[in-house]
Amino acid sequence: MWAAQRPAVEEDGRDDAYGLLRDERACIVTALRLGWWLADAYQHAQTADLTADGPPATAPAKLSNVTEMPGPDRLRMYLDGAEVAITQVAALTLPGRPVPSTAAARAATDGEREPLLLALDELNVDLLRWTMATNHRVGLAYRLGRSLADTVRRGDADQLVQRFGGRQVQISRWLDELASVLPPYSAAVVRRSLADWAGAVTRAGVGDPTEAGLPELARELRNQGDLWRGVLTGGLHPGDLLDEENWAVVARNLIIRDRKLVVQAARGIFWPVLVPLLVVLVAVVGVSAAAAAGSPATRAAVALLGLGAGLTAIWRTISGPALSVAAEVNRPLLESELAVQMAARVNRPLATARTAGRAGRQRHPLRDGSKSVARLTGADLP
């Protein structure tokens, strides 16, 4: 269902290949959050108890948290968030166009589960049509938020392999396309983190003993999703997670890369550039020294002065462009190294899952012992 949207502000945005947007980053982030919230609403409608409605009979010991809200109230909260996001996206794009309405989904919250799920899916289809027609990037952001939420939703360990069976490839493509309008570093960091999780799930699925088990990964996946959402929506800057050790690693890796680049550049310009210049310089200095009047000491001084002036001129000619190129090359290298360290920090839930997996294996050693170590006998015991 669609509802009319009153014009909120006058058009003052820019018109580019992706359509008219007033604040592109805010619009993209809001659309991503909209997709995430609607996916959470659908999952909540599938699994929550929607019969317990209204306030509790007795006052709780403390103020209720989101997870303690009755099922229908929490579902209405998701729909409220979706409605706010729809209004914000509409105000940032083209006011006056009809927008999707949550009325049908709200009306279905008091009925059976199946009509509610159908109403939520109909709202999702309306949002897909509306966002993709409004602006291509807005549509991609909505799909990105919804797909990430579906990937990290709570479920059984057996579902992890299916979720990471190729979906992360499409998510990575969307992140690449939206990288320029998402918060700084967020797309690269989430893409690397997503690849780390995909690799971990693949190794766990084949029983790699060095990787965390699927149950440990399933327990931490939702926590990882919360970090991904915070990074992509700007609530968490991954650079704030870096410590002195991370910066030291970045500096060390940059120095190593710069040294390799300098060596390669020197090898590349030595014969075609430096050798001809040095030959010309030596020839000019030699002719000048031979033509100079005076004693041999005077001629040697002239030669040294000419050689020094020539080497200085060569250095100034080469160093300026070289330093400019080095600065341009170092910028993406620095960003790449920072993205690696930020992704490692964002992967805290993955590290927690691996720690839990190692602890579980230590608590439950193999009953049959090792094939390489003999079993203890009575004589071996203290």
Long-range contacts (C-beta under 8 A, 24 or more apart in sequence): 1-100, 1-101, 1-103, 1-104, 1-122, 1-126, 2-98, 2-99, 2-100, 2-101, 2-126, 3-98, 3-99, 3-100, 3-101, 3-103, 4-98, 4-99, 5-87, 5-90, 5-95, 5-96, 5-97, 5-98, 5-99, 6-95, 6-96, 7-95, 7-96, 8-90, 8-91, 8-95, 9-91, 9-95, 11-94, 11-95, 13-92, 18-135, 18-136, 18-137, 19-93, 19-134, 19-135, 19-136, 19-138, 20-93, 20-94, 20-135, 21-92, 21-93, 21-135, 21-138, 22-91, 22-92, 22-93, 23-92, 24-137, 24-181, 25-181, 25-182, 25-183, 25-234, 26-88, 26-92, 27-88, 27-89, 27-92, 27-93, 27-135, 27-138, 27-141, 28-137, 28-138, 28-141, 28-178, 28-181, 28-182, 29-141, 29-182, 29-183, 29-232, 29-233, 29-234, 30-85, 30-88, 30-89, 30-92, 31-85, 31-89, 31-131, 31-138, 31-139, 31-141, 31-142, 31-145, 32-141, 32-142, 32-144, 32-145, 32-232, 32-233, 33-81, 33-85, 33-145, 33-229, 33-233, 34-82, 34-85, 34-86, 34-89, 34-127, 34-142, 34-145, 35-127, 35-141, 35-142, 35-143, 35-144, 35-145, 35-146, 35-147, 35-149, 36-145, 36-146, 36-148, 36-149, 36-229, 37-78, 37-81, 37-82, 37-85, 37-145, 38-78, 38-82, 38-120, 38-123, 38-124, 38-127, 38-146, 39-145, 39-146, 39-149, 39-150, 39-153, 40-78, 40-149, 40-153, 41-75, 41-78, 41-79, 41-82, 41-105, 41-120, 42-117, 42-120, 42-121, 42-124, 43-149, 43-150, 43-153, 43-154, 44-71, 44-74, 44-75, 44-78, 45-75, 45-113, 45-116, 45-117, 45-120, 46-113, 46-117, 48-74, 48-75, 50-75, 50-109, 50-113, 50-116, 53-110, 72-109, 72-110, 75-109, 76-106, 76-109, 79-105, 79-106, 79-109, 82-123, 86-127, 89-131, 89-134, 89-138, 93-134, 93-135, 93-138, 94-134, 97-134, 99-130, 100-126, 100-127, 100-130, 137-177, 137-178, 137-181, 140-174, 140-177, 140-178, 141-174, 141-178, 143-174, 144-171, 144-174, 144-175, 144-178, 144-232, 145-229, 145-232, 147-171, 147-174, 148-225, 148-228, 148-229, 148-232, 149-225, 149-229, 151-221, 151-225, 152-221, 152-222, 152-224, 152-225, 152-228, 153-222, 154-218, 154-221, 154-222, 155-218, 156-218, 157-213, 157-214, 157-215, 157-217, 157-218, 158-214, 159-218, 160-201, 160-204, 160-205, 160-214, 160-217, 160-218, 160-221, 161-201, 161-202, 161-205, 161-214, 163-201, 164-197, 164-198, 164-201, 164-202, 168-194, 168-195, 168-197, 168-198, 182-232, 183-231, 183-232, 183-233, 183-234, 183-237, 184-237, 185-237, 185-238, 185-239, 185-335, 185-338, 185-339, 185-342, 186-231, 186-232, 186-234, 186-238, 187-232, 188-335, 188-339, 188-343, 189-231, 189-238, 189-339, 189-342, 189-343, 189-346, 190-228, 190-231, 190-232, 190-346, 192-339, 192-340, 192-343, 193-224, 193-227, 193-228, 193-343, 193-346, 193-347, 193-350, 194-228, 196-343, 196-347, 196-350, 197-221, 197-224, 197-347, 197-350, 200-350, 200-353, 200-354, 209-361, 211-354, 211-357, 212-350, 212-353, 212-354, 212-356, 212-357, 212-358, 213-357, 213-360, 216-353, 216-354, 216-356, 216-357, 216-360, 217-350, 217-353, 219-353, 219-356, 220-349, 220-350, 220-352, 220-353, 220-356, 221-349, 223-349, 223-352, 224-347, 224-349, 224-350, 227-346, 227-348, 227-349, 228-346, 231-346, 238-342, 238-343, 238-345, 238-346, 239-338, 239-342, 241-342, 241-345, 241-346, 242-338, 242-341, 242-342, 242-345, 246-341, 246-344, 246-345, 247-341, 249-337, 249-341, 250-334, 250-337, 250-338, 250-341, 253-337, 254-330, 254-333, 254-334, 254-337, 257-333, 258-326, 258-330, 261-326, 261-329, 265-322, 269-318, 273-318, 274-314, 277-314, 278-314, 281-307, 281-310, 281-311, 281-314, 282-307, 284-310, 285-310
